[in-house]
């Protein structure tokens, strides 16, 4: 029967570490997922313009 080192090393590949399937850290693509402060102000301005247009149309 094979000894401990021979038994466990016979089937193993040369580099037994698995590739990482979920990289750590964030990149530029992660920043687009949320709504940033610039986009919130953009929507506030768009809503204000629409309200002003509707206000002047119905005076």
DSSP file (Angstrom, degrees, kcal/mol; ACC not computed):
  #  RESIDUE AA STRUCTURE BP1 BP2  ACC     N-H-->O    O-->H-N    N-H-->O    O-->H-N    TCO  KAPPA ALPHA  PHI   PSI    X-CA   Y-CA   Z-CA
    1    1 A X              0   0    0      0, 0.0     2,-0.1     0, 0.0     6,-0.0   0.000 360.0 360.0 360.0 146.5    0.0    0.0    0.0
    2    2 A X        -     0   0    0      1,-0.1     2,-0.0     2,-0.1     0, 0.0  -0.392 360.0-115.3 -75.8 149.8    1.2    3.5   -0.8
    3    3 A X     >  -     0   0    0     -2,-0.1     4,-2.5     1,-0.1     5,-0.2  -0.186  36.9 -92.7 -74.5 175.6    2.4    5.8    1.9
    4    4 A X  H  > S+     0   0    0      1,-0.2     4,-1.9     2,-0.2     5,-0.2   0.902 122.9  44.5 -59.2 -47.3    0.6    9.1    2.8
    5    5 A X  H  > S+     0   0    0      1,-0.2     4,-1.5     2,-0.2    -1,-0.2   0.905 116.4  46.1 -68.1 -40.5    2.6   11.4    0.6
    6    6 A X  H  > S+     0   0    0      2,-0.2     4,-0.9     1,-0.2    -2,-0.2   0.889 111.8  51.7 -68.9 -38.8    2.5    9.1   -2.4
    7    7 A X  H  < S+     0   0    0     -4,-2.5     4,-0.5     1,-0.2     3,-0.3   0.930 115.2  38.9 -65.1 -46.6   -1.2    8.3   -2.1
    8    8 A X  H  < S+     0   0    0     -4,-1.9     4,-0.3    -5,-0.2    -1,-0.2   0.749 116.9  48.9 -80.3 -23.0   -2.3   11.9   -2.0
    9    9 A X  H  < S+     0   0    0     -4,-1.5    -1,-0.2    -5,-0.2    -2,-0.2   0.557  91.2  78.5 -93.6  -6.9    0.1   13.3   -4.6
   10   10 A X  S  < S+     0   0    0     -4,-0.9    -1,-0.2    -3,-0.3    -2,-0.1   0.875 102.9  32.8 -72.3 -35.7   -0.5   10.8   -7.3
   11   11 A X  S    S+     0   0    0     -4,-0.5    -1,-0.2    -3,-0.2     2,-0.1   0.575  95.8 104.9 -94.9 -10.5   -3.8   12.2   -8.6
   12   12 A X        -     0   0    0     -4,-0.3     4,-0.1     1,-0.1    -3,-0.0  -0.446  68.9-123.4 -78.5 142.1   -3.1   15.9   -8.0
   13   13 A X        -     0   0    0     -2,-0.1     3,-0.4     1,-0.1    -1,-0.1  -0.231  31.8-102.0 -71.4 172.0   -2.3   18.2  -10.8
   14   14 A X  S    S+     0   0    0      1,-0.3     2,-0.6     2,-0.1    -1,-0.1   0.882 119.0  35.4 -64.5 -37.9    0.9   20.3  -10.7
   15   15 A X  S    S+     0   0    0      1,-0.1    -1,-0.3     2,-0.1    -2,-0.1  -0.827  72.1 180.0-117.2  90.4   -1.0   23.4   -9.6
   16   16 A X        +     0   0    0     -2,-0.6     2,-0.3    -3,-0.4    -1,-0.1   0.475  45.0 108.2 -76.8  -0.6   -3.8   22.2   -7.4
   17   17 A X        -     0   0    0      1,-0.1     2,-0.2     3,-0.0    -2,-0.1  -0.583  68.2-127.3 -79.9 138.7   -5.3   25.7   -6.6
   18   18 A X        -     0   0    0     -2,-0.3     2,-0.1     1,-0.1    -1,-0.1  -0.500  26.8-102.5 -80.8 150.8   -8.6   26.4   -8.2
   19   19 A X        -     0   0    0     -2,-0.2     2,-0.4     1,-0.1    -1,-0.1  -0.458  42.3-104.3 -69.1 144.9   -9.2   29.5  -10.3
   20   20 A X        -     0   0    0      1,-0.2     3,-0.2    -2,-0.1    -1,-0.1  -0.594  31.2-168.7 -75.6 123.6  -11.1   32.2   -8.5
   21   21 A X  S    S+     0   0    0     -2,-0.4     2,-0.4     1,-0.2    -1,-0.2   0.631  78.0  42.2 -89.7 -13.7  -14.6   32.3   -9.8
   22   22 A X  S    S-     0   0    0      0, 0.0    -1,-0.2     0, 0.0    -2,-0.0  -0.827  83.6-144.0-134.4  95.8  -15.6   35.6   -8.1
   23   23 A X        -     0   0    0     -2,-0.4     2,-0.2    -3,-0.2    -2,-0.0  -0.240  18.4-126.2 -61.0 145.2  -12.9   38.3   -8.3
   24   24 A X        +     0   0    0      2,-0.1    -1,-0.1     0, 0.0     2,-0.0  -0.511  65.6  36.1 -88.8 159.6  -12.6   40.5   -5.3
   25   25 A X  S    S-     0   0    0     -2,-0.2     2,-0.3     2,-0.0     0, 0.0  -0.029  81.2 -86.3  88.4 167.0  -12.8   44.3   -5.4
   26   26 A X        -     0   0    0      3,-0.0     2,-0.2     2,-0.0    -2,-0.1  -0.803  33.7-169.1-114.6 155.6  -14.7   46.7   -7.4
   27   27 A X    >>  -     0   0    0     -2,-0.3     3,-1.3     0, 0.0     4,-0.7  -0.655  47.5 -79.5-127.7-173.9  -14.1   48.2  -10.8
   28   28 A X  H >> S+     0   0    0      1,-0.3     4,-0.6    -2,-0.2     3,-0.6   0.797 124.1  63.4 -61.7 -27.7  -15.6   50.9  -12.9
   29   29 A X  H 34 S+     0   0    0      1,-0.2     3,-0.3     2,-0.2    -1,-0.3   0.770  96.8  58.0 -70.0 -23.0  -18.4   48.6  -14.0
   30   30 A X  H X4 S+     0   0    0     -3,-1.3     3,-0.8     1,-0.2     4,-0.4   0.752  96.1  62.8 -76.3 -23.7  -19.7   48.4  -10.4
   31   31 A X  H << S+     0   0    0     -4,-0.7     3,-0.4    -3,-0.6    -1,-0.2   0.775  95.1  59.7 -73.1 -25.5  -20.1   52.1  -10.0
   32   32 A X  T 3< S+     0   0    0     -4,-0.6    -1,-0.2    -3,-0.3    -2,-0.2   0.624  87.7  76.6 -77.9 -12.5  -22.8   52.2  -12.7
   33   33 A X  S <  S+     0   0    0     -3,-0.8    -1,-0.2    -4,-0.3    -2,-0.2   0.884  92.2  52.5 -69.1 -38.2  -25.1   49.9  -10.9
   34   34 A X  S    S-     0   0    0     -4,-0.4     2,-0.7    -3,-0.4     0, 0.0  -0.392  92.6-101.8 -93.9 171.8  -26.3   52.4   -8.3
   35   35 A X        -     0   0    0     -2,-0.1    -3,-0.1     4,-0.0    -2,-0.1  -0.852  41.8-152.6 -94.6 115.6  -27.9   55.8   -8.7
   36   36 A X     >  -     0   0    0     -2,-0.7     4,-1.5     1,-0.1     3,-0.4  -0.288  29.2-100.7 -83.1 171.0  -25.2   58.4   -7.9
   37   37 A X  H  > S+     0   0    0      1,-0.2     4,-1.9     2,-0.2     5,-0.2   0.811 119.9  59.2 -63.3 -30.2  -25.7   61.9   -6.6
   38   38 A X  H  > S+     0   0    0      1,-0.2     4,-1.6     2,-0.2    -1,-0.2   0.887 105.7  47.8 -65.4 -38.4  -25.3   63.4  -10.1
   39   39 A X  H  > S+     0   0    0     -3,-0.4     4,-2.1     2,-0.2    -1,-0.2   0.842 107.5  55.6 -73.1 -32.7  -28.2   61.4  -11.5
   40   40 A X  H  X S+     0   0    0     -4,-1.5     4,-2.0     1,-0.2    -2,-0.2   0.940 109.4  46.5 -64.3 -45.8  -30.5   62.3   -8.6
   41   41 A X  H  X S+     0   0    0     -4,-1.9     4,-2.3     1,-0.2    -1,-0.2   0.866 108.6  57.0 -63.8 -35.4  -29.9   66.0   -9.2
   42   42 A X  H  X S+     0   0    0     -4,-1.6     4,-2.3     1,-0.2    -1,-0.2   0.929 108.1  46.2 -60.6 -45.3  -30.5   65.4  -12.9
   43   43 A X  H  X S+     0   0    0     -4,-2.1     4,-2.5     2,-0.2    -1,-0.2   0.860 110.3  53.6 -68.1 -35.0  -34.0   63.9  -12.2
   44   44 A X  H  X S+     0   0    0     -4,-2.0     4,-2.2     2,-0.2    -1,-0.2   0.914 110.5  47.1 -63.5 -41.6  -34.8   66.8   -9.9
   45   45 A X  H  X S+     0   0    0     -4,-2.3     4,-2.4     2,-0.2    -2,-0.2   0.917 111.6  50.5 -66.5 -43.0  -34.0   69.3  -12.6
   46   46 A X  H  X S+     0   0    0     -4,-2.3     4,-2.2     1,-0.2    -2,-0.2   0.919 111.9  47.7 -61.1 -44.2  -36.0   67.4  -15.2
   47   47 A X  H  X S+     0   0    0     -4,-2.5     4,-2.5     1,-0.2    -1,-0.2   0.893 110.8  51.5 -65.2 -38.9  -39.0   67.2  -12.9
   48   48 A X  H  X S+     0   0    0     -4,-2.2     4,-2.4     2,-0.2    -2,-0.2   0.904 110.6  48.4 -64.4 -41.1  -38.7   70.9  -12.1
   49   49 A X  H  X S+     0   0    0     -4,-2.4     4,-2.5     2,-0.2    -2,-0.2   0.912 111.9  49.0 -65.4 -42.3  -38.6   71.8  -15.8
   50   50 A X  H  X S+     0   0    0     -4,-2.2     4,-2.6     2,-0.2    -2,-0.2   0.920 111.8  49.1 -64.0 -43.2  -41.7   69.6  -16.5
   51   51 A X  H  X S+     0   0    0     -4,-2.5     4,-2.6     1,-0.2    -2,-0.2   0.911 111.6  49.4 -62.7 -42.4  -43.6   71.2  -13.6
   52   52 A X  H  X S+     0   0    0     -4,-2.4     4,-2.5     2,-0.2    -2,-0.2   0.908 111.0  49.3 -64.0 -41.3  -42.7   74.7  -14.8
   53   53 A X  H  X S+     0   0    0     -4,-2.5     4,-1.7     2,-0.2    -2,-0.2   0.937 113.8  45.5 -62.9 -46.3  -43.8   73.9  -18.3
   54   54 A X  H  X S+     0   0    0     -4,-2.6     4,-1.6     1,-0.2    -2,-0.2   0.889 111.5  54.1 -63.8 -38.6  -47.1   72.5  -17.1
   55   55 A X  H  < S+     0   0    0     -4,-2.6    -2,-0.2     1,-0.2    -1,-0.2   0.929 111.5  43.4 -60.7 -47.3  -47.6   75.5  -14.8
   56   56 A X  H >< S+     0   0    0     -4,-2.5     3,-0.5     1,-0.2    -1,-0.2   0.764 110.8  56.2 -73.9 -24.3  -47.1   78.0  -17.6
   57   57 A X  H 3< S+     0   0    0     -4,-1.7    -1,-0.2     1,-0.2    -2,-0.2   0.848 111.8  41.7 -72.1 -33.6  -49.4   76.0  -20.0
   58   58 A X  T 3<        0   0    0     -4,-1.6    -1,-0.2     1,-0.2    -2,-0.2   0.193 360.0 360.0-104.0  16.9  -52.3   76.0  -17.6
   59   59 A X    <         0   0    0     -3,-0.5    -1,-0.2    -4,-0.1    -2,-0.1   0.456 360.0 360.0 -82.5 360.0  -52.1   79.6  -16.3
